[in-house]
Amino acid sequence: MITAADYRPPRWLRNPHLQSVLGSSALRRSRGLRALSGSGAVTTEHIVDGGDGVRLQGFHSHLPGREPRGLVLLLHGWEGSADSSYMRMTAAQLLARGFEVFRLNFRDHGDTHHLNEDLFHSNRLDEVVHAALDVSRRFAQGPMMVAGYSLGGNFALRLALRAPGAGLPLVHVAAVCPLLDPATTMDRIQQGMPLYDWYFTRKWRSSLVRKRDLFPQLHNFDDATLSLDIRSLTDWLVQRHTAFGSLEAYFDGYSIGGDRLAGLQVPAHILMAEDDPVIPFDTFRDWALPAQATLEIAPWGGHCAFIENAACDGYAERWVADRLADRTA
C-alpha cells in the first residue's frame, strides 16, 4: 500500500502553485473524463433526499455483473462538483478496486442551483447527513465509506463524526487536504498569491448570479454586493442567510481544528501536503486526533493536487482508493 513517503514528484513539479494550478487544469479535467468513461462503469444520475424538502443531486457508478466490495460516497471541494477531475479520477480508481461509487453534489454546486431556493453555506451538514442516509438505503450492498477533498474532506470528517448517532453505517473515512480552520484559510486566501482569491471569488460570484437569476424574488442582492471582497461577501452571507450572527461564529461552526474530532469513532485516514498554499500546514501541528485517525504528511502536493507527472496523473486518487480498499481487504 502506498504511503505519503512514496509521493516524490519530479523537481519541476515541486512548486505548490504549479501543483494547484495543474490540479484544476483542462488537462486534468480531460484525464478525469477519460478515466471514468474508460472504466466500463454504468453511471446514473439521482436526486437524493437532504431532509426538510432539500434535494441534492448525485451520480451512482457501478461495474455491471460484478458484486461490489462496498460503496464509497465522494464529496468535492468548495465550488468544485461531482464532475471535478479528482472526483472522476478517484471514482475510476475505486471502481477498478471493486467498489461502487456515489459522487454527491453539494447544494448549488454543479448544475444544481435550481433544486433548492436557499443558498449553500458550509454549515449545511444536516442535509449531507440526510443525503448520505438516503444513498446508503438505496445503493449500499456492502460496507459504506466516505472520502472528500478540501471542504469535502471537512464535510467527510464531520459526517463520520455524526454517523453513529445518525444511524449511518460508515466503516472508514479518507480526507485529502481537509479544511481545518476556516478563519485561517480565509486569511491565507486573501493574503497569499492573488490567484487563489481570484479563482474562488470568481466562481462563487458566478454561482450567486445564477441563483439570483433563478429566484429573483428571494435573492434580490445587487451587483455592489457581488463586488465585495471574499471576506465581506462571506460576512454578508452569514448575516443575511444564516443564524450565526457573526463571521467568527460561522467559521467556528464548521471548524474541525483543535479537539473537534476527539469523539470520532469511524477509522480515518487523512492526507495533507506540507506546502498547501490554501490550508496552512501550521494549523495541523496541534491537531488533536483520536487513536483511530491517521494523519499522513507529504512534503509536496499543493492544494489537493499531488500531480505525479506531465500527464497529470494524481497520487491522491490512488491513495484514497488504497486506504479504503485496505479497510475491506
Sine and cosine of phi, psi and omega as CSV:
sin_phi,cos_phi,sin_psi,cos_psi,sin_omega,cos_omega
0.00,0.00,0.73,-0.68,-0.03,-1.00
-0.94,0.35,0.48,-0.88,0.05,-1.00
-0.80,-0.60,0.12,-0.99,0.01,-1.00
-0.86,0.51,-0.51,0.86,0.01,-1.00
-0.91,0.41,-0.35,0.94,0.00,-1.00
-0.98,0.18,-0.22,0.98,0.00,-1.00
-1.00,0.07,0.97,-0.23,-0.01,-1.00
-0.72,-0.69,0.99,0.12,-0.02,-1.00
-0.93,0.37,0.38,-0.92,0.09,-1.00
-0.86,0.51,0.38,-0.92,-0.12,-0.99
-0.83,0.55,-0.58,0.81,-0.04,-1.00
-0.94,0.35,-0.21,0.98,0.00,-1.00
-0.96,-0.26,0.29,0.96,-0.05,-1.00
-0.99,-0.14,0.22,0.98,0.09,-1.00
-1.00,-0.01,0.83,-0.56,-0.08,-1.00
-0.90,0.44,-0.51,0.86,-0.01,-1.00
-0.96,0.27,-0.63,0.78,0.09,-1.00
-0.89,0.46,-0.69,0.72,0.04,-1.00
-0.84,0.54,-0.76,0.65,-0.08,-1.00
-0.91,0.42,-0.63,0.78,0.02,-1.00
-0.92,0.39,-0.71,0.71,0.02,-1.00
-0.89,0.45,-0.54,0.84,0.00,-1.00
-0.88,0.47,-0.45,0.89,0.01,-1.00
-0.95,-0.32,0.28,0.96,-0.11,-0.99
-0.98,0.19,0.27,-0.96,0.05,-1.00
-0.90,0.44,-0.55,0.84,0.03,-1.00
-0.89,0.46,-0.69,0.73,0.03,-1.00
-0.91,0.41,-0.64,0.77,0.03,-1.00
-0.88,0.47,-0.65,0.76,0.03,-1.00
-0.91,0.42,-0.66,0.75,0.03,-1.00
-0.89,0.47,-0.67,0.74,0.00,-1.00
-0.90,0.43,-0.67,0.74,0.02,-1.00
-0.89,0.46,-0.70,0.71,0.00,-1.00
-0.92,0.39,-0.63,0.78,-0.03,-1.00
-0.89,0.46,-0.71,0.70,-0.04,-1.00
-0.96,0.29,-0.67,0.74,-0.01,-1.00
-0.92,0.38,-0.47,0.88,0.01,-1.00
-1.00,0.07,0.00,1.00,-0.05,-1.00
-0.98,0.22,-0.28,0.96,-0.06,-1.00
1.00,0.10,0.11,0.99,-0.06,-1.00
-0.98,0.18,0.47,-0.88,0.17,-0.99
-0.99,-0.10,0.83,-0.56,-0.05,-1.00
-0.89,-0.46,0.75,-0.66,0.00,-1.00
-0.77,-0.64,0.58,-0.82,0.03,-1.00
-1.00,0.07,0.60,-0.80,0.00,-1.00
-0.61,-0.79,0.51,-0.86,0.18,-0.98
-0.96,-0.27,0.83,-0.56,-0.06,-1.00
-0.93,-0.37,0.34,-0.94,-0.10,-0.99
-1.00,0.08,0.88,-0.48,0.06,-1.00
-0.99,-0.13,0.14,0.99,-0.02,-1.00
0.99,0.16,0.50,-0.87,0.03,-1.00
0.80,0.60,0.59,0.81,0.05,-1.00
0.99,0.12,-0.01,1.00,0.00,-1.00
-0.96,0.28,0.69,-0.73,0.04,-1.00
-0.86,-0.51,0.77,-0.64,0.04,-1.00
-0.83,-0.56,0.57,-0.83,-0.05,-1.00
-0.99,-0.15,0.54,-0.84,0.09,-1.00
-0.42,-0.91,0.13,-0.99,-0.06,-1.00
-0.76,-0.65,0.85,-0.53,0.00,-1.00
-0.99,-0.15,0.77,-0.63,0.01,-1.00
-0.81,-0.58,0.71,-0.71,0.07,-1.00
-0.52,-0.86,0.37,-0.93,0.05,-1.00
-1.00,-0.04,0.88,-0.47,-0.06,-1.00
-0.89,0.45,0.59,-0.81,0.05,-1.00
0.97,0.25,0.24,0.97,-0.05,-1.00
-0.76,-0.65,0.79,-0.61,0.02,-1.00
-0.96,0.29,0.88,-0.47,-0.06,-1.00
-0.95,0.32,0.54,-0.84,0.04,-1.00
-1.00,0.09,-0.09,1.00,0.02,-1.00
0.28,-0.96,0.13,-0.99,0.01,-1.00
-0.90,-0.44,0.72,-0.69,0.04,-1.00
-0.89,-0.45,0.82,-0.57,0.11,-0.99
-1.00,-0.03,0.83,-0.56,-0.02,-1.00
-0.95,-0.30,0.71,-0.70,-0.03,-1.00
-0.85,-0.53,0.76,-0.65,-0.08,-1.00
-1.00,0.00,0.10,-1.00,0.02,-1.00
-1.00,0.05,0.07,-1.00,-0.02,-1.00
-0.88,0.47,0.78,-0.63,-0.03,-1.00
0.90,0.44,0.24,0.97,0.24,-0.97
-1.00,0.00,-0.36,-0.93,0.04,-1.00
-0.26,-0.97,0.07,-1.00,0.07,-1.00
-0.88,0.48,-0.35,0.94,-0.01,-1.00
-0.99,-0.17,0.16,0.99,0.10,-1.00
-0.86,0.51,0.47,-0.88,-0.08,-1.00
-0.84,0.55,-0.70,0.72,-0.04,-1.00
-0.92,0.39,-0.49,0.87,0.04,-1.00
-0.94,0.35,-0.71,0.70,0.00,-1.00
-0.93,0.37,-0.65,0.76,-0.02,-1.00
-0.94,0.35,-0.59,0.81,0.08,-1.00
-0.92,0.39,-0.67,0.75,0.05,-1.00
-0.85,0.53,-0.69,0.72,0.00,-1.00
-0.89,0.46,-0.66,0.76,0.04,-1.00
-0.90,0.44,-0.66,0.75,-0.01,-1.00
-0.94,0.35,-0.65,0.76,0.04,-1.00
-0.88,0.48,-0.64,0.77,0.01,-1.00
-0.90,0.43,-0.41,0.91,0.02,-1.00
-1.00,-0.09,0.14,0.99,0.13,-0.99
0.99,-0.12,0.13,0.99,0.01,-1.00
-1.00,0.01,0.34,-0.94,0.32,-0.95
-0.98,-0.19,0.42,-0.91,-0.17,-0.99
-0.73,-0.68,0.62,-0.78,0.14,-0.99
-0.82,-0.57,0.91,-0.41,0.02,-1.00
-0.99,-0.11,0.93,-0.36,-0.07,-1.00
-1.00,-0.07,0.68,-0.74,0.18,-0.98
-1.00,-0.07,0.79,-0.61,0.18,-0.98
-0.90,0.43,0.29,-0.96,0.10,-0.99
-0.79,0.62,0.69,-0.72,0.07,-1.00
0.91,0.42,0.38,0.93,0.09,-1.00
-0.87,-0.50,0.47,-0.88,-0.14,-0.99
0.91,0.41,-0.55,-0.84,-0.01,-1.00
-0.99,-0.16,0.86,0.51,-0.13,-0.99
-0.77,-0.63,0.19,0.98,-0.07,-1.00
-0.87,0.49,-0.44,0.90,-0.05,-1.00
-0.98,0.20,-0.22,0.98,-0.14,-0.99
-0.97,0.24,-0.46,0.89,-0.05,-1.00
-0.64,-0.77,0.60,-0.80,-0.04,-1.00
-0.97,0.25,-0.69,0.73,-0.09,-1.00
-0.97,0.24,0.37,-0.93,-0.07,-1.00
-0.98,0.20,0.46,-0.89,0.15,-0.99
-0.94,0.33,0.60,-0.80,0.31,-0.95
-0.53,-0.85,0.22,-0.97,-0.23,-0.97
-0.98,0.21,-0.08,1.00,0.08,-1.00
-0.99,-0.13,0.20,0.98,0.01,-1.00
-1.00,0.10,0.85,0.53,-0.01,-1.00
-0.97,0.26,-0.58,0.82,-0.07,-1.00
-0.82,0.58,-0.68,0.73,-0.05,-1.00
-0.94,0.34,-0.48,0.88,0.07,-1.00
-0.95,0.30,-0.61,0.79,0.08,-1.00
-0.88,0.47,-0.73,0.69,0.03,-1.00
-0.87,0.49,-0.69,0.73,0.00,-1.00
-0.89,0.45,-0.66,0.75,0.02,-1.00
-0.88,0.47,-0.63,0.77,0.05,-1.00
-0.89,0.45,-0.66,0.75,0.02,-1.00
-0.90,0.43,-0.69,0.72,0.04,-1.00
-0.87,0.48,-0.68,0.73,0.01,-1.00
-0.87,0.49,-0.72,0.69,-0.02,-1.00
-0.90,0.44,-0.61,0.79,-0.13,-0.99
-1.00,0.05,-0.47,0.89,-0.19,-0.98
-0.80,-0.60,-0.44,0.90,-0.13,-0.99
-0.93,0.36,0.85,-0.52,0.08,-1.00
-0.94,-0.34,0.00,1.00,0.00,-1.00
-0.39,-0.92,-0.44,-0.90,0.01,-1.00
-0.86,0.51,0.57,-0.82,0.04,-1.00
-0.92,-0.40,0.70,-0.72,0.01,-1.00
-0.74,-0.67,0.22,-0.98,0.03,-1.00
-0.67,-0.74,0.59,-0.81,0.06,-1.00
-0.64,-0.77,0.56,-0.83,-0.02,-1.00
-0.47,-0.88,0.33,-0.94,-0.03,-1.00
-0.86,-0.51,0.72,-0.70,0.08,-1.00
0.84,0.54,-0.86,-0.50,0.06,-1.00
-0.87,0.50,-0.55,0.84,0.07,-1.00
-0.91,0.42,-0.55,0.84,0.10,-1.00
-0.92,0.38,-0.62,0.79,0.09,-1.00
-0.88,0.48,-0.74,0.67,0.04,-1.00
-0.88,0.48,-0.65,0.76,-0.03,-1.00
-0.88,0.48,-0.68,0.73,0.00,-1.00
-0.94,0.34,-0.62,0.79,0.06,-1.00
-0.93,0.37,-0.60,0.80,0.06,-1.00
-0.89,0.46,-0.69,0.73,0.02,-1.00
-0.90,0.43,-0.57,0.82,0.03,-1.00
-0.90,0.43,-0.60,0.80,-0.02,-1.00
-1.00,0.09,-0.29,0.96,-0.19,-0.98
-0.82,0.58,-0.77,0.64,-0.05,-1.00
-0.86,0.51,-0.68,0.73,-0.01,-1.00
-0.94,0.34,-0.44,0.90,-0.02,-1.00
-1.00,0.02,-0.12,0.99,-0.05,-1.00
0.98,0.21,0.38,0.92,0.01,-1.00
-1.00,-0.04,0.86,-0.51,-0.14,-0.99
-0.99,0.11,0.88,0.48,0.04,-1.00
-0.98,0.19,0.65,-0.76,0.04,-1.00
-0.92,-0.40,-0.22,0.98,0.00,-1.00
-0.27,-0.96,0.45,-0.89,0.08,-1.00
-0.69,-0.73,0.63,-0.77,0.08,-1.00
-0.79,-0.61,0.73,-0.69,-0.04,-1.00
-0.74,-0.67,0.74,-0.68,0.02,-1.00
-0.94,-0.35,0.85,-0.53,-0.01,-1.00
0.72,0.69,0.79,0.61,-0.04,-1.00
-0.91,0.41,0.63,-0.77,0.09,-1.00
-0.90,0.43,0.88,-0.48,-0.11,-0.99
-0.99,-0.14,-0.86,0.51,-0.05,-1.00
-0.87,-0.50,0.99,-0.16,-0.09,-1.00
-0.84,0.54,-0.61,0.80,-0.03,-1.00
-0.90,0.43,-0.67,0.74,0.01,-1.00
-0.92,0.38,-0.64,0.77,0.03,-1.00
-0.91,0.41,-0.62,0.78,0.07,-1.00
-0.87,0.50,-0.68,0.73,0.05,-1.00
-0.87,0.50,-0.69,0.73,-0.03,-1.00
-0.91,0.42,-0.65,0.76,0.01,-1.00
-0.89,0.45,-0.67,0.74,-0.06,-1.00
-0.97,0.23,-0.55,0.84,-0.13,-0.99
-0.98,-0.19,-0.19,0.98,-0.03,-1.00
-1.00,0.05,-0.41,-0.91,0.03,-1.00
-0.84,0.54,0.78,-0.62,-0.06,-1.00
-0.84,0.55,-0.36,0.93,-0.02,-1.00
-0.81,0.59,-0.67,0.74,-0.09,-1.00
-0.95,0.30,-0.65,0.76,0.08,-1.00
-0.86,0.51,-0.74,0.68,0.01,-1.00
-0.87,0.49,-0.70,0.71,-0.08,-1.00
-0.89,0.46,-0.80,0.60,-0.06,-1.00
-0.94,0.34,-0.65,0.76,-0.01,-1.00
-0.91,0.42,-0.68,0.73,0.01,-1.00
-0.86,0.50,-0.72,0.69,-0.04,-1.00
-0.93,0.37,-0.64,0.77,0.00,-1.00
-0.92,0.38,-0.68,0.73,0.03,-1.00
-0.86,0.51,-0.67,0.74,0.03,-1.00
-0.87,0.50,-0.65,0.76,0.03,-1.00
-0.90,0.44,-0.67,0.75,0.00,-1.00
-0.92,0.39,-0.62,0.78,0.05,-1.00
-0.88,0.47,-0.67,0.74,0.01,-1.00
-0.89,0.45,-0.64,0.77,0.00,-1.00
-0.91,0.41,-0.66,0.75,0.03,-1.00
-0.89,0.46,-0.65,0.76,0.01,-1.00
-0.91,0.41,-0.55,0.83,-0.03,-1.00
-0.98,0.20,-0.59,0.81,-0.08,-1.00
-0.75,-0.67,0.92,0.40,-0.11,-0.99
-0.91,0.42,-0.46,0.89,0.00,-1.00
-0.96,0.29,-0.50,0.86,-0.01,-1.00
-1.00,0.00,-0.63,0.78,-0.06,-1.00
-0.91,-0.42,1.00,0.04,-0.06,-1.00
-0.94,-0.34,0.47,0.88,0.03,-1.00
-0.91,0.41,0.49,-0.87,-0.09,-1.00
-0.99,-0.12,0.07,-1.00,-0.03,-1.00
-0.92,0.39,-0.43,0.90,0.05,-1.00
-0.90,0.43,-0.60,0.80,0.07,-1.00
-0.90,0.43,-0.69,0.72,-0.01,-1.00
-0.91,0.41,-0.38,0.93,-0.03,-1.00
-1.00,0.09,-0.05,1.00,0.04,-1.00
-0.89,0.46,0.45,-0.89,0.09,-1.00
-0.94,0.35,0.21,-0.98,-0.19,-0.98
-0.89,0.46,-0.59,0.81,0.02,-1.00
-0.94,0.35,-0.71,0.71,0.00,-1.00
-0.92,0.40,-0.59,0.81,0.03,-1.00
-0.93,0.37,-0.61,0.79,0.07,-1.00
-0.91,0.42,-0.66,0.76,0.04,-1.00
-0.89,0.46,-0.65,0.76,0.08,-1.00
-0.85,0.52,-0.72,0.70,0.02,-1.00
-0.85,0.52,-0.72,0.69,-0.04,-1.00
-0.88,0.47,-0.71,0.70,-0.07,-1.00
-0.94,0.33,-0.59,0.81,-0.10,-0.99
-1.00,-0.10,-0.43,0.90,-0.19,-0.98
-0.76,-0.65,0.21,0.98,0.11,-0.99
-0.66,-0.75,0.14,-0.99,0.04,-1.00
-0.96,-0.26,0.29,0.96,-0.09,-1.00
-0.98,0.22,-0.50,0.87,0.09,-1.00
1.00,0.06,-0.48,0.88,0.01,-1.00
-0.51,-0.86,0.42,-0.91,0.02,-1.00
-0.89,0.46,-0.63,0.78,-0.02,-1.00
-0.89,0.45,-0.69,0.73,0.01,-1.00
-0.92,0.40,-0.60,0.80,0.03,-1.00
-0.90,0.44,-0.75,0.66,0.03,-1.00
-0.87,0.49,-0.67,0.74,-0.01,-1.00
-0.90,0.44,-0.47,0.88,-0.04,-1.00
-0.90,0.44,-0.51,0.86,0.00,-1.00
-0.86,-0.51,0.27,0.96,0.13,-0.99
-0.93,0.37,0.61,-0.79,0.11,-0.99
-0.87,-0.50,0.33,0.94,-0.01,-1.00
-0.98,0.21,-0.01,-1.00,0.01,-1.00
0.86,0.51,-0.79,-0.61,-0.02,-1.00
-0.96,-0.29,0.39,0.92,-0.06,-1.00
-0.87,0.50,-0.47,0.88,-0.03,-1.00
-0.99,-0.16,0.23,0.97,-0.06,-1.00
-0.86,0.51,-0.50,0.86,-0.02,-1.00
-1.00,0.01,0.14,0.99,-0.02,-1.00
-0.89,0.46,0.82,-0.57,0.01,-1.00
-0.97,-0.24,-0.34,0.94,-0.01,-1.00
-0.99,0.12,0.78,-0.63,0.05,-1.00
-0.84,0.55,0.66,-0.76,-0.10,-1.00
-0.69,-0.72,0.58,-0.82,0.19,-0.98
-0.84,-0.55,0.70,-0.72,-0.07,-1.00
-0.77,-0.64,0.76,-0.65,0.02,-1.00
-0.92,-0.38,0.79,-0.62,-0.01,-1.00
-0.77,-0.64,0.58,-0.81,0.13,-0.99
-0.99,-0.16,0.78,-0.63,-0.03,-1.00
-0.90,0.43,-0.40,0.91,-0.04,-1.00
-0.98,-0.21,0.29,0.96,-0.02,-1.00
-0.82,0.57,0.86,-0.51,-0.05,-1.00
-0.99,0.16,-0.15,0.99,-0.06,-1.00
-0.95,-0.32,-0.63,0.77,0.00,-1.00
-0.92,-0.39,0.99,-0.16,-0.13,-0.99
-0.87,0.50,0.70,-0.72,0.00,-1.00
-0.89,0.46,-0.49,0.87,-0.01,-1.00
-0.85,0.53,-0.48,0.88,-0.01,-1.00
-0.94,0.34,-0.26,0.96,-0.01,-1.00
-1.00,-0.02,-0.24,0.97,-0.15,-0.99
-0.90,0.45,-0.64,0.77,-0.05,-1.00
-0.95,-0.32,0.45,0.89,-0.03,-1.00
-0.96,0.29,0.82,-0.57,0.00,-1.00
-1.00,-0.05,0.96,-0.28,-0.02,-1.00
-0.93,-0.36,0.55,-0.83,0.06,-1.00
-0.94,0.33,0.20,-0.98,-0.10,-1.00
-0.88,0.48,-0.50,0.87,-0.06,-1.00
-1.00,0.08,0.09,1.00,0.05,-1.00
-0.95,-0.32,0.76,-0.65,-0.04,-1.00
-0.89,-0.46,0.82,-0.58,0.05,-1.00
-0.98,-0.22,0.84,-0.55,0.07,-1.00
-0.93,-0.36,0.71,-0.71,-0.09,-1.00
-0.85,-0.53,0.84,-0.55,0.09,-1.00
-0.97,-0.22,0.61,-0.79,0.00,-1.00
-0.90,0.43,-0.48,0.88,-0.08,-1.00
-0.82,-0.57,0.09,-1.00,0.07,-1.00
0.68,-0.73,-0.34,0.94,-0.03,-1.00
0.90,0.43,-0.46,-0.89,0.00,-1.00
-0.99,-0.11,0.97,-0.24,0.08,-1.00
0.86,0.51,0.39,0.92,-0.08,-1.00
-0.99,-0.16,-0.93,0.36,0.01,-1.00
0.81,0.59,0.69,0.73,0.00,-1.00
-0.94,0.35,0.66,-0.75,-0.10,-0.99
-0.98,-0.22,-0.41,0.91,-0.12,-0.99
-0.32,-0.95,-0.02,-1.00,-0.03,-1.00
-0.92,0.40,-0.36,0.93,0.04,-1.00
-0.98,0.17,-0.07,1.00,0.02,-1.00
0.93,0.37,0.51,0.86,0.18,-0.98
-0.91,0.42,0.53,-0.85,-0.08,-1.00
-0.90,-0.43,0.74,-0.67,0.06,-1.00
-0.96,0.29,-0.61,0.79,-0.11,-0.99
-0.88,0.47,-0.60,0.80,0.00,-1.00
-0.90,0.44,-0.65,0.76,0.05,-1.00
-0.93,0.37,-0.61,0.79,0.01,-1.00
-0.88,0.48,-0.73,0.68,0.02,-1.00
-0.86,0.52,-0.76,0.65,-0.04,-1.00
-0.89,0.46,-0.64,0.76,0.03,-1.00
-0.90,0.43,-0.70,0.72,-0.03,-1.00
-0.90,0.44,-0.67,0.74,-0.03,-1.00
-0.97,0.25,-0.57,0.82,0.05,-1.00
-0.92,0.40,-0.59,0.81,0.02,-1.00
-0.89,0.45,-0.53,0.85,0.00,-1.00
-0.91,0.42,-0.52,0.85,-0.07,-1.00
-0.96,-0.26,0.18,0.98,-0.03,-1.00
-0.91,0.41,0.00,0.00,0.00,0.00
